[in-house]
Amino acid sequence: MSVLKIEHDAWVVVADGEKALFLRNEGDAVYPNLQVFREMRDDNPPTHEQGTDRPGRMPNIGGRHRSAVEETDWHRIEKERFAAEIAERLYKLAHRGAFKKLIVVAPPTVLGDLRKELHKEVSDRIVAEVPKTLTNHPIDEIEKHLLAA
């Protein structure tokens, strides 16, 4: 098992479906010193607060009965949209040459959403992915989690 090294000037994006922290390592690989330089937030209330209609119903084929249609998960859709917004921001920054190495930390579902949206110019710079939810942890704990990853 290899130890995750966060090189000097490497970027770390810690995200979930509602918040993203952009961090830069001001320290070195042995003693990282992550500093927040950008934060993104998304107001994403639960689906029951976003939807207004009851779930739809469809007639069964060949019968008089009707079946319920699954309700749209607006909360999940917004998480996917937020992941696309993060990916777009990273692409613009990568295109300008703002970073060379990137570590992405996010829950597995958000990590999957990000992977689908990341441009090759960004994904080529990813040196590690950590499938964890760390957005509400203090920076020193994020550093410890990353070094233990």
C-alpha positions in Angstrom: 0.0 0.0 0.0 1.5 3.3 -1.0 1.1 6.5 0.9 -0.6 9.5 -0.7 1.8 12.3 -1.3 0.4 15.8 -1.7 3.2 17.7 -3.4 3.8 21.4 -3.0 1.3 23.5 -5.1 -0.9 20.4 -5.7 -4.6 21.1 -5.6 -7.1 19.2 -3.6 -10.8 19.5 -4.3 -13.0 18.3 -1.5 -16.6 18.1 -2.6 -20.0 16.7 -1.9 -23.4 17.4 -3.6 -23.7 20.8 -2.0 -20.3 22.2 -1.2 -16.8 22.2 -2.8 -13.6 23.4 -1.2 -10.6 24.2 -3.4 -7.4 23.8 -1.5 -3.7 24.3 -2.4 -0.8 22.7 -0.6 1.4 25.5 0.6 3.6 23.0 2.4 5.5 20.0 1.0 4.8 16.3 0.6 6.0 15.5 4.1 4.3 18.4 5.9 1.3 19.4 3.9 -0.3 22.8 4.6 -3.6 22.9 2.8 -5.1 26.4 2.3 -8.6 27.1 1.1 -8.6 29.5 -1.8 -12.1 29.0 -3.2 -15.4 27.6 -2.0 -18.5 26.8 -4.0 -21.9 26.2 -2.4 -25.2 25.0 -3.8 -28.6 25.4 -2.1 -30.1 21.9 -2.6 -33.1 21.3 -0.4 -34.6 17.7 -0.1 -36.7 16.5 -3.0 -40.0 16.8 -1.0 -39.3 20.6 -0.7 -38.5 20.9 -4.4 -41.4 18.8 -5.9 -44.9 20.1 -6.0 -46.9 17.3 -7.6 -47.9 13.8 -6.5 -46.1 11.0 -8.3 -47.7 10.3 -11.7 -49.8 7.2 -12.5 -49.9 5.2 -15.7 -52.5 2.7 -17.0 -51.3 -0.9 -17.0 -51.2 -2.5 -20.5 -54.3 -4.6 -21.1 -55.9 -3.8 -17.8 -58.0 -1.3 -15.9 -55.5 -0.8 -13.1 -53.0 2.1 -12.8 -49.5 1.9 -11.5 -47.5 4.6 -9.8 -44.6 6.2 -11.6 -41.4 6.8 -9.6 -41.1 10.4 -8.4 -38.3 12.5 -9.8 -35.4 12.9 -7.4 -34.8 16.6 -7.7 -32.2 16.5 -5.0 -30.1 13.9 -6.9 -30.5 15.8 -10.1 -29.2 19.0 -8.5 -26.2 17.1 -7.1 -25.4 15.9 -10.6 -25.7 19.5 -11.9 -23.4 20.8 -9.1 -20.8 18.1 -10.1 -21.0 19.4 -13.7 -20.5 23.0 -12.4 -17.4 21.9 -10.4 -16.0 20.1 -13.5 -16.6 23.2 -15.6 -14.7 25.4 -13.1 -11.8 22.9 -13.0 -11.7 22.8 -16.8 -11.4 26.6 -17.1 -8.7 26.7 -14.4 -6.8 23.8 -16.0 -7.0 25.4 -19.4 -5.3 28.5 -17.9 -2.6 26.3 -16.4 -3.6 27.2 -12.8 -2.6 23.7 -11.5 -0.5 20.7 -12.5 -1.7 18.0 -10.0 -5.1 17.4 -8.6 -6.5 15.2 -5.8 -10.3 14.8 -5.8 -12.0 13.8 -2.5 -15.8 13.1 -2.7 -18.4 10.5 -1.7 -18.5 7.7 -4.2 -21.6 8.8 -6.0 -20.4 12.4 -6.4 -17.0 11.1 -7.5 -18.7 9.1 -10.2 -20.7 12.2 -11.3 -17.5 14.3 -11.4 -15.7 11.6 -13.4 -18.4 11.7 -16.1 -18.2 15.4 -16.4 -14.4 16.0 -16.2 -12.7 17.1 -19.4 -9.6 15.1 -20.4 -7.4 18.2 -19.7 -8.5 17.9 -16.0 -8.6 14.1 -15.6 -5.0 13.9 -17.0 -3.9 15.9 -14.0 -5.6 13.8 -11.3 -3.0 12.0 -9.2 -5.5 10.5 -6.7 -9.1 10.0 -5.9 -10.4 9.5 -2.3 -13.9 8.2 -1.9 -14.8 10.0 1.3 -17.1 12.7 2.6 -14.8 15.3 4.2 -16.4 18.7 3.3 -17.5 19.5 6.9 -14.1 18.5 8.5 -11.6 21.1 9.6 -8.6 21.4 7.2 -6.1 19.7 9.6 -8.4 16.6 9.7 -8.7 16.6 6.0 -4.8 16.6 5.8 -4.7 13.7 8.2 -7.3 11.7 6.3 -5.5 12.3 3.0 -2.1 11.3 4.5 -3.7 8.1 5.8 -5.5 7.3 2.5 
